[in-house]
Each structure stands twice: as structure tokens, then as C-alpha cells.
Amino acid sequence: MPNLSDLKNRIASVKSTRKITKAMQMVASAKLRRAQDAAQAGRPYAERFNAVMAGLAASVGASEGGPKLLTGTGSDQTHLLVVMTAERGLCGGFNSNIVKLVRIAAKQLLAEGKTVKILTVGKKGRESLKREFGAVLVDHVDLSDVKRVGYDNAFAIAQNVLHRFDAGEFDVAKIFYSEFGSVVNQIPTELQVIPAKFEAASDEGTVYDYEPSEEGILADLLPRSVATQIFTALLENAASEQGARMSAMDNATRNAGEMIDKLTIQYNRSRQAKITNELIEIISGAEAL
């Protein structure tokens, strides 16, 4: 049984840890509000943008003159996986769930004889993947100095991906991120961005007249579509990360409280036992006299 001094130090240590986790929970809660508002504010634009792109894509179809970002290279041999994770840990299963989805997708592609390349956004994803897939990591985007993700960050990532596509480095590009559902529910998501895939437009009765042409408009909008989808993913990731961190720190705070209660009971029992033993020794000594 540990002595009283050890138990007292342990209780003080756990109390200090509880103060830290409680502070981190409050910080994550404040950041979550901003990140959640940004993610939810961006959804209507992204949905409407995708609806317009779906109409244009349906008009062009698989014509030979269509942009490569829509029709593809004619092959699906080489896949680029853009993995978006956090720069920091202590956010529960947020990073590990995204990495798990990437591992499953990469292993499936390799089993089919495809070539896999990985571009990581966020330090935690790179750290988790470099041991198993270090040979196929082609680039890394560091956002550790970015306090609030903006469109410029997404545009830079999109330009990196588009340059590689223009250079013929891959045929298919997919992004992996976590869609924000709630504080306790973040959904790991896989989304293909090249060649572009859009859900069918619902306003089938509306006829649009495009100027100069559908192909010309698509050629201009498709690169922006890649940047928009990446930006949406970054916003969803930011909200998911803070939600996961808030939930993890809340659990850690409650666990620390339970541990303090158990250690306090153990300390009181040990202290009472020590006092009882001292009383027995005093009484025994008095009787001997």
C-alpha cells in the first residue's frame, strides 16, 4: 500500500491535470462556436455551387471536348489521396478515424494493382501514415502557423493538386476529412474531386442559356470547384477537431474527478489505519507499564 505522502502527491498531481483539461475544454468550446458557424455558413454556398456545376456537367456530358478535370485522363491507374487532419492531438479519435479510412482506401487500391500517392495536410496525419506509407508520401502542407483557416489556404492546396494533375502525376484525386455532425459525432468522409463528380441537379424543368459555352464556363469553374471543395473540407475539419477536443477534454476532466475521489478515499483509509495502529501501539505500551 502506498504511503500517505505518495497518495497526497498523486492527488495534487491529478488535480493539476484536471485544471488543465478543464481549461482546454473551455478553450475548445469557444473555438468550436466560431468553427461551427464558419462550417455551417459555407454549406449553402457549396451546395448551390455544386448544383450549378452539376447542371453544367450534365449539359457537357462525356463529350470529347470536355475539360480533363471533368472527363478525366481516360485512366484510373494512379490515385492521389489528400489527407486532412489536425496539427495537434488531444482530440479523441478525430485524427485516427480519418487515418483509418485512408488506410482502408489505400490498401484496397493497392490490392487492385493501382498506384497510390498521398499528400498530407496536418502534422498528425503525416505522423500516422509515414511508417506504413512513407514511400508514397509525395508532399506535406503545414498549417501549424494558421490560426484560422481561410480560402487562401484552400486555394494554395488546390493549386498544388492541380499542378500535379496537369503534370500527369495522377489520374484520380480524393480528399479525406471529417464532416461535422455534432460535438460527439464527426463523420470521416471520402470525396472524389478529380475527375469531378456532382450530384444530379434537381431543377430539371429549368433550361439555361450559357454564354460563351458550357465547356468554356466549366474550364474556368472546375479549378475553383476543387478549391471550394477543399475549403469546405477544411472548415468541416476545423469544427470537427474542436468538437472532438471538447468532448475528449470533458471525458478527461470527469475521469480525473473520479480518480481524485478514489485516491481521496484510499488516502483517508490509509490515514485512518495509521492512526489506529499508533493508538494500538500507545495502548499496548501503557498496558505493559
N, C-alpha and C positions, 0 to 999 in steps of 0.2 A: 504493500500500500504506500503511495507517495506521501511524503511528509507534508506538514501544513504549509511550509514555506513554498514548496513546489506548486501546491494547489493554488495558493494565493497569487503567485506569479502567473500561473496559467489563466486564472480568472481575469486578471488585469490585462493579459495579452489578448484574450478573446473579446473583452470589452472594447479594446482599442480597434480590433478588427471590425467589430460591429459598427463603430462610429464611422470607419472608412466606407464600409459597404452602404451604410445609410446615406452618407454624403454622395456617393456615386449614384445611388438610386435617385436622389433628388435632382442631381445634375442631368441624368439621363431623361428624367421626366420632363425637365424644362426643354431639353433639346428635342425630345420626341414631339412636343407640341408644334414646334417650328417645322420639323422634318415632315410630320404627318400633314400639316397644312400645305406644304410645298408639293408633296406627292399627290394629294387629292386635287389641288388646284391644277396640276398638269395633266390629269387624266382626261378631262373633256376635250382639251386641245388635241391630245394624242389620238383619242378615239375619232374625232372629226377628221383629223389629218389622214388617218388610216382609211376612213370611209371614202374620202376623195381619191386617195391613191388606189383603193380597190376598184372604183369606177373607171379610172384611167387604165388600170392594168387589164380590166375585163374588156375594154374597148380595143386595146392593142393586141391582147391575147398572146399567143406564141409566135407572132409574126417574125420573119427573118430580120426585119429592120428594127426590132425592139432592142432597147438598151440591154447590155450584158448584165447589169445589176438586177434586171427583171427576168430575163430569159436564161441566164447562167452561161457557163462556158461550154455546155454540152457534155460535161463530165461531172462526177461527184466523187472523184478519187481522193482528193486532198481536202481535209476539213480543218478549219481554224476555229478553235474553241476560245472565246473571250470570257474569262472567269473573273467575275466581280465580287470581291469580298471586302472585309473591313481592314483598316490599317492597324487596329488594336484588338486585343482579346477581351476576356471577361464579359462576353455577351452570349453566354449559354451555348446552344447548338447552332447559332446563326451561321458561323463560318463552316463548321463541319458538315452541316446539311447541304450547303452549296457544293462543297468539295466532293461529298459523297455522290451527288448527282452527276458531277463532272467525271468522276472515276467510272461510274456505270456506263456513261455515254462513250467515253474514250475506249474502254475495254471492249464494248460492243462493236465499235468501228474497227478497232484493230483485229477483232475476231473475224470481221467480214473482209479483211485484207485491205482496208483503207489506210491512208496516211493521215496521221493526226499531228496537228501543231497547236500549241497552247500559248495564248497571250494573257497574262495575269494583270488585273487591276486591283491593287490592295496587297499589302505585305503578307497577310495571313494565308491567302490562297496560294501564293508562291511558296511559302514555307511548308505548307502541307503537301504540295504536289511535286516539289523538286526532287524528293528522294525516289519516288516511283516513276515520274515522268520528266526528270531533269533533262534528258536528251532531246525532248521535243518542245521545251520552253523556248520560244523564239524572241520574246520581249516582255518587258515589265513596265507598267505605268505606276509611278509613285505619287500618291495623293496625300501623303502624310502632312504636308505643309498647307493643305487646303482646308480651311475651317468650315466653309460652306460650299458645297458642290454647285457649280454653275454650268450654263450651256457651253461656255468656253472650254471647260474640261471635257465635256462630252464630244464637242467638235474636234478637239485635238485627238481623242481616241479614235473617232470615226475617220479622220484623215489618215491616221496610222493604218487602220484596217483597209481603207480604200486604196492607198498607195500599194499595199501588199497585193491586193486583188488585181490592180492594173498591171503589176509586175508579174502576174501569173503564179504567185506563190501558193494560192489555194483556189478551190472551186466553190466551197460552201463555207459560210461563216455562221456561227451560232453564239449567242450570248447567254451566260448563266448568271442569274441573280436571284434575289429573294423578294417576292411580291408581298407587300404589307397587307395583312388581313386585320390583325388586332395586336394588342400588346403581347398576347400569349400565342398568337398564330401568325407565323411567317411561312410563306409557301415558296420553296425552292422551284425556280422556273427556268425552262429552256426555251429559247426563242430563236428561230432562224431569221437572219437579217439579209443574207446574200446567198442565193438569189432571193429577192423579196417575195414574201408571201403575205397576202392580205385576205381578210375575211370578205365574203361576198357582200356587196352593198345592198342595203335593204330597200332603197328608193328606186325600184326597178321601173316605175312608171315615168320617171323624170328623164327627159332627154337633154343632154348638154351639148352645146356647140363650142368646141375648143379652138383657141387661136394661139399660136400658129398651127400646132398639130398635137395629137396625143403623144406621139413619140418624142417631140421636142420638149413638151412640158415634163414628161416622165424623166427624160435625160437630165433635166435641171432639178427636179424634185427628189429623185431617188437618193442621191447623196445626202440631201437634207433629211430624208426619211431615216437613213441609217443613224445620223446624228441624233435625231429626235427619239428614236427607239432606245439608243444608248443613254440619252439624257433621262428619259423616263425610268429606265432600269436603275440608274444611279440615284434618282430621287426615291424610288421604292426601296432600294438597298439602305439608304440613309435612315429612312423611317423604320425599316425592319431591324436594323442594327440597334437603334436606340430603344425600340420596344423590347428586343431580346435582352439588352443590357439591363433595362429597368426590371424586367421580370427576374433575371438571374440575380441581381443585387438584392431584390426583395426576398427571394428564397434564401440567399446567403445571410441576410440580416436576421430572418426568422430562425434559421439553423443555429446562428451564433447565440441568439437568445435562449434557445433550448439547451445548448451546450453549457451556457452560463448557469442556467437553473440546475442542471445535473451536477456540474462541478461545485456549485454552492452547497447543494445537499451533501455531496461527498465531503466537502470541507467541514461542514457543520458536524457530520457524523465522526470524522476523524478527530476534530477538536473535542467533541464530547467524550470520545473514547479515551483521549489523552488525559482529560480532566478526571475521568472516572478512575483510570489507572493510578494517577497521582493521589487521589483520595484513598484508594485501597492501600497504596504504599504507606501513606501517613497513618491510617488507622492501624495497619499491621504493625508499624513501628511503635505506636502508642501502646498497643496491647503487649508487645514484647517487653516494654519497660514495666 
